[in-house]
Amino acid sequence: MSSIDRSQSVGGTRTYEVRTYGCQMNVHDSERLSGLLEDAGYVRAPEGADGEADVVVFNTCAVRENADNKLYGNLGHLAPKKAARPGMQIAVGGCLAQKDRDTIVKRAPWVDVVFGTHNIGKLPVLLERARVQEEAQVEIAESLEAFPSTLPTRRESAYAAWVSISVGCNNTCTFCIVPALRGKEKDRRPGDILAEIEALVAEGVSEVTLLGQNVNAYGSDIGDREAFSKLLRACGRIEGLERVRFTSPHPRDFTDDVIAAMAETPNVMPQLHMPLQSGSDPVLKAMRRSYRQERFLGIIEKVRAAIPHAAISTDIIVGFPGETEGDFEQTLHVVREARFAQAYTFQYSKRPGTPAAEMHGQIPKKVVQERYERLVALQEEISWEENKKQVGRTLELMVAEGEGRKDDSTHRLSGRAPDNRLVHFTKPDEEVRPGDVVTVEITYAAPHHLLAEGPVLAVRRTRAGDAWEKRNAAEKSKPVGVMLGLPKIGAPEPLPVAASGCGCD
């Protein structure tokens, strides 16, 4: 069998696999990478292919200190597979590729393509060029060539969709390397955003999440300080769009007109992710965050006054250089006052290339760990108390796909409440599909989920459920290539997706 034969699936169709690391921006970029490859004639490899695909694409993140070690570890696991199948190709894109450039090919010379955050649309061309020229292709654009939403997209969900409204970030937080890799903020035209949402709704999507590195700064690039609140209100006028969410905002740009738009637009969900990072004013100053504790708590108070049932979540970094015990106590104070429904907590780790990595006063790991455990314990207690307040409430849930890990064994289904809380509910007698809406009464609360153990009160079949059913039937009818190659070698699982924009908004 020739090397070309060994690199193909039966039937001659080349297969692909995309492995995603990092924030929602990367998750959405991976949907575009998948769309590009399918547009070029590739077929998605079966679930669990683990490196058996003809093309394996790594969409990387550069936020964590050891991000490169994880990448090269995964590349190392693929090296013997590629050696045994000369037609196989490996591509590395995303933030780490933008940062490290030629270093990747030097450390892993079996990589075929390296591309950056600004030119993901070039992937199919670069793969073909690498195949024809039989040498690695490294192409890193320094600025955005075309707004990514113009590219083909293979959406992971039939009923919920990401919609990018901007790329890049104008902030200069000392712990964050994202602006250097994603560039300055560039906004899409409102008409283009609304046209994309309307097209998605026509396809059956009923929930969209507006996405930006600093989503509520939208408008700074087009000269309209109220552009984001206007966009939220415009989403409210799209017939068939049932739920609108957004992530991740920045306290600096969170203005009263946005709060009013959230409260007055029925399909904007009562949910807010507002990154705190630290409750200490001196630490916030060292982080180069442009707000202080009083400003942050003031926003929370205004949101709660306008939207009493809003679930508010946050990001917090523990152990930033120079953080004292007193600084950390201020963070705990804000957590107690804000009563977050959920907090994504991070132990500070050096991001190579950021000012914070060179700061004096790096905190010993033991101290950071101890503070982190105290913060997590406090937030767990608050999350549980806040969830207990939901018991007895009647909620409409959008049925979700793949969010209840134990659903099969418990004979339950899972869905998301309007405030995005995860609810496991008793499976009703009639069929319900992801995207459909059920009405339930909450009977039990745990720190990270709710239960509705009684019978479902109502089921509403939706166009989103129809879209899921149609897509699922189409996926099942597709011919699946039979993969030829070496047995699996146990490559590590990908990193979990961060809950909000790299934890650095």
Residue pairs with C-beta under 8 A, 6 or more apart in sequence:
3 85
3 86
3 87
4 87
5 484
6 84
6 85
6 86
6 87
6 484
6 485
7 14
7 54
7 85
7 86
7 87
7 88
8 14
8 54
8 87
8 484
9 15
9 43
9 54
9 481
9 482
9 483
9 484
10 481
10 482
10 484
11 479
11 481
13 41
13 42
13 43
13 481
14 41
14 42
14 43
14 54
14 55
15 42
15 43
15 44
15 45
15 49
15 52
15 53
15 54
15 55
15 481
15 483
16 34
16 37
16 42
16 43
16 44
16 45
16 53
16 54
16 55
16 56
16 57
17 44
17 45
17 49
17 51
17 52
17 53
17 55
17 56
17 57
18 30
18 33
18 34
18 37
18 57
18 59
19 56
19 57
19 58
19 59
19 74
19 494
20 26
20 27
20 30
20 59
20 494
20 497
21 58
21 59
21 60
21 61
21 67
21 70
21 71
21 94
21 494
21 495
22 59
22 60
22 61
22 63
22 94
22 95
22 495
22 497
22 498
22 502
23 61
23 63
23 497
23 498
23 500
23 501
23 502
23 503
24 162
24 209
24 211
24 247
24 497
24 498
24 500
24 501
25 164
25 167
25 182
25 211
25 213
25 501
25 502
26 59
26 60
26 61
26 94
26 95
26 497
27 156
27 162
27 497
28 148
28 162
28 164
28 211
29 59
29 93
29 94
29 117
29 120
29 148
30 59
31 153
31 154
31 155
31 156
31 162
32 120
32 121
32 148
32 151
32 152
32 153
33 57
33 59
33 93
33 120
33 123
34 44
34 153
34 154
35 151
35 152
35 153
35 154
36 120
36 121
36 123
36 124
36 151
36 152
37 55
37 57
37 123
37 124
38 44
38 152
38 154
39 124
39 152
40 124
42 54
42 55
43 478
43 481
44 154
45 52
45 53
45 481
45 483
46 480
46 481
46 483
49 483
50 488
50 491
51 77
51 78
51 81
51 488
51 489
51 491
52 81
52 483
52 485
52 486
52 488
53 88
53 483
54 87
54 88
54 89
55 88
55 89
55 90
55 91
55 127
56 78
56 88
56 89
56 90
56 91
57 90
57 91
57 92
57 93
57 123
58 71
58 74
58 75
58 90
58 91
58 92
58 93
58 94
59 93
59 94
60 67
60 71
60 92
60 93
60 94
60 95
60 96
60 97
61 67
61 94
61 95
61 96
61 495
61 498
61 502
62 68
62 94
62 95
62 96
62 98
62 99
62 177
62 181
62 351
63 95
63 176
63 177
63 178
63 351
63 498
63 502
63 503
63 504
64 70
64 349
64 351
65 349
65 350
65 351
65 352
66 349
67 96
68 96
68 100
70 492
70 495
71 92
71 96
71 104
72 107
72 108
73 492
74 491
74 492
75 90
75 92
75 108
75 110
75 111
76 108
77 489
77 490
77 491
77 492
78 90
78 110
78 491
79 108
79 110
80 486
80 489
81 88
81 485
81 486
81 489
82 88
82 90
82 110
83 110
84 485
84 486
85 485
85 486
88 485
89 112
89 113
89 127
89 130
89 131
90 110
90 111
90 112
90 113
91 111
91 112
91 113
91 114
91 115
91 123
91 126
91 127
92 104
92 111
92 113
92 114
92 115
93 113
93 114
93 115
93 116
93 117
93 120
93 123
94 116
94 117
95 117
95 177
95 178
95 181
95 182
96 104
97 104
97 114
97 115
97 116
97 117
97 140
98 116
98 117
98 118
98 140
98 181
99 177
99 180
99 181
99 352
99 353
101 114
101 116
101 138
101 140
102 114
102 138
104 111
104 114
104 138
105 111
105 114
105 136
105 138
109 136
111 136
112 127
112 130
112 131
112 136
112 137
113 123
113 126
113 127
113 130
113 136
113 137
113 138
114 136
114 137
114 138
114 139
114 140
115 122
115 123
115 126
115 138
115 139
115 140
116 139
116 140
116 141
116 181
117 181
117 182
117 183
118 140
118 141
118 142
118 143
118 144
118 145
118 183
119 139
119 140
119 141
119 145
120 148
120 151
121 145
121 146
121 148
121 151
122 139
126 137
126 139
129 137
130 136
130 137
143 183
144 167
144 168
144 183
144 186
147 164
147 167
147 186
147 188
147 192
148 164
148 167
149 163
149 164
149 188
149 192
149 196
155 161
155 205
157 205
157 401
157 434
158 203
158 204
158 205
158 434
158 435
158 464
158 467
158 468
158 470
158 471
158 472
159 204
159 205
159 206
159 207
159 398
159 434
159 435
159 462
159 464
159 465
159 467
159 468
160 205
160 206
160 207
160 208
160 209
160 243
160 398
160 435
160 464
161 200
161 205
161 207
161 208
161 209
162 208
162 209
162 211
163 193
163 196
163 197
163 200
163 208
163 209
163 210
163 211
164 188
164 211
164 212
165 187
165 188
165 193
165 210
165 211
165 212
165 215
165 218
165 231
166 185
166 186
166 187
166 188
166 212
166 213
166 214
166 215
166 217
166 218
166 221
167 182
167 183
167 185
167 186
167 212
167 213
168 179
168 182
168 183
168 184
168 185
168 186
168 213
169 176
169 178
169 179
169 182
169 184
169 185
169 213
169 214
169 217
170 179
170 184
170 185
170 214
170 217
170 220
171 179
171 214
171 250
171 252
171 288
171 290
172 179
172 288
173 287
173 288
173 289
173 504
174 286
174 287
174 288
174 354
174 355
174 356
174 359
175 287
175 317
175 320
175 348
175 351
175 354
175 356
175 504
176 351
176 354
176 502
176 504
177 351
177 352
177 353
177 354
178 213
178 501
178 502
178 504
179 213
180 353
182 213
185 212
185 213
185 214
185 217
185 220
185 221
186 221
187 218
187 219
187 220
187 221
187 222
187 227
189 222
190 227
190 230
190 231
190 234
193 210
193 231
194 231
194 234
194 235
194 238
197 208
197 235
197 238
197 241
198 238
200 208
201 238
201 239
201 240
201 241
202 240
203 467
204 435
204 463
204 464
204 466
204 467
204 468
204 470
205 241
205 464
205 467
206 240
206 241
206 242
206 243
206 398
206 435
206 462
206 463
206 464
207 241
207 242
207 243
207 244
207 245
207 398
207 464
208 235
208 241
208 243
208 244
208 245
209 244
209 245
209 246
209 247
210 231
210 235
210 244
210 245
210 246
210 247
211 246
211 247
212 218
212 246
212 248
213 248
213 501
213 505
214 248
214 249
214 250
214 253
214 501
214 505
215 228
215 246
215 247
215 248
215 249
216 228
216 246
216 249
216 250
216 253
216 254
216 255
216 258
217 228
217 250
217 252
217 253
218 227
218 228
218 231
219 225
219 226
219 227
219 228
220 253
224 230
225 255
226 255
226 257
228 253
228 258
228 261
229 255
229 257
229 258
229 260
229 261
230 261
232 244
232 246
232 258
232 261
232 262
232 265
232 268
233 261
233 264
233 265
235 241
235 244
235 265
235 267
235 268
236 244
236 265
236 266
236 267
236 268
240 463
241 267
242 267
242 398
242 437
242 462
242 464
243 267
243 269
243 398
243 418
244 265
244 267
244 268
244 269
245 268
245 269
245 271
245 420
247 273
247 500
247 501
248 273
248 275
248 315
248 500
248 501
248 505
249 258
249 272
249 273
249 274
249 275
249 505
250 275
250 505
251 274
251 275
251 289
251 290
251 291
251 295
251 296
251 299
252 289
252 290
252 291
254 274
254 299
256 302
259 299
259 302
259 303
259 306
259 307
260 306
261 268
262 268
262 270
262 272
262 303
262 306
262 307
263 306
263 307
269 418
269 419
269 420
270 307
270 309
270 310
270 311
270 418
270 419
271 310
271 311
271 312
271 313
271 418
271 419
271 420
272 303
272 310
272 311
272 312
272 313
273 312
273 313
273 314
273 315
273 499
273 500
274 296
274 299
274 300
274 312
274 313
274 314
275 314
275 315
275 500
275 503
275 504
275 505
276 296
276 314
276 315
276 316
276 331
276 334
276 338
277 284
277 287
277 289
277 315
277 316
277 317
278 284
278 287
278 289
278 316
278 317
278 320
278 323
278 327
278 330
278 331
279 293
279 296
279 330
279 331
279 332
279 333
279 334
279 335
280 293
280 323
280 326
280 327
280 328
280 330
280 331
281 292
281 293
281 330
282 322
282 327
283 320
283 322
283 323
283 327
284 291
284 292
284 293
286 320
286 321
286 322
286 356
286 359
287 317
287 320
287 356
288 355
293 330
293 333
293 334
296 334
296 338
297 334
297 337
297 338
300 312
300 337
300 338
303 310
303 312
304 310
304 312
309 419
310 419
311 341
311 342
311 386
311 419
311 420
311 421
312 338
312 339
312 340
312 341
313 340
313 341
313 342
313 343
313 344
313 499
313 500
314 338
314 340
314 342
314 343
314 344
315 343
315 344
315 345
315 346
315 499
315 500
315 503
315 504
315 505
316 331
316 335
316 343
316 344
316 345
316 346
316 375
317 346
317 347
317 348
317 503
318 328
318 331
318 345
318 346
318 347
318 348
318 368
318 371
318 372
318 375
319 347
319 348
319 363
319 367
319 368
319 371
319 372
320 348
320 356
320 363
321 348
321 356
321 359
321 360
321 361
321 362
321 363
322 359
322 360
322 361
323 348
323 361
323 363
323 371
328 371
328 375
331 375
332 374
332 375
332 378
335 343
335 375
335 378
335 379
335 382
336 378
336 382
339 382
339 385
339 386
340 379
340 382
340 383
340 386
341 383
341 386
341 387
341 419
341 421
342 379
342 383
342 448
343 375
343 379
343 383
344 498
344 499
344 500
344 503
345 372
345 375
345 376
345 379
346 503
347 368
347 369
347 372
348 356
348 363
348 368
350 356
350 357
350 362
351 357
380 447
383 447
383 448
384 445
384 446
384 447
387 421
387 445
387 446
387 447
387 449
387 450
388 445
389 445
390 417
390 421
390 442
390 445
390 450
391 442
391 443
391 444
391 445
391 450
392 441
392 442
393 441
393 442
394 439
394 440
394 441
394 442
394 457
395 417
395 418
395 423
395 439
395 440
395 441
395 442
395 452
396 417
396 418
396 437
396 438
396 439
397 415
397 416
397 417
397 423
397 425
397 437
397 438
397 439
397 440
397 452
398 415
398 416
398 435
398 436
398 437
398 464
399 413
399 414
399 415
399 432
399 433
399 434
399 435
399 436
399 437
399 438
399 465
400 414
400 415
400 416
400 422
400 434
401 434
401 468
403 414
403 415
403 416
403 422
404 410
404 412
404 413
404 414
404 422
404 424
406 412
407 413
407 414
407 424
410 424
411 426
411 427
412 424
412 425
412 426
412 427
413 424
413 425
413 427
413 432
413 438
414 422
414 423
414 424
414 425
415 422
415 423
415 425
415 438
416 422
416 423
417 423
417 450
421 449
421 450
422 448
422 449
422 450
423 440
423 442
423 449
423 450
423 451
423 452
424 449
424 450
424 451
424 452
425 438
425 440
425 451
425 452
425 453
425 456
426 452
426 453
426 454
426 455
426 456
428 438
428 455
428 456
428 459
430 459
432 438
432 456
432 459
432 461
432 465
433 461
433 465
433 468
433 469
434 464
434 465
434 468
435 462
435 463
435 464
435 465
435 466
435 467
435 468
436 459
436 460
436 461
436 462
436 464
436 465
437 459
437 460
437 462
438 456
438 457
438 458
438 459
438 460
439 456
439 457
439 458
439 459
439 460
440 452
440 454
440 456
440 457
441 452
441 454
441 457
442 450
442 451
442 452
443 451
443 452
443 453
443 454
444 450
444 451
444 453
445 451
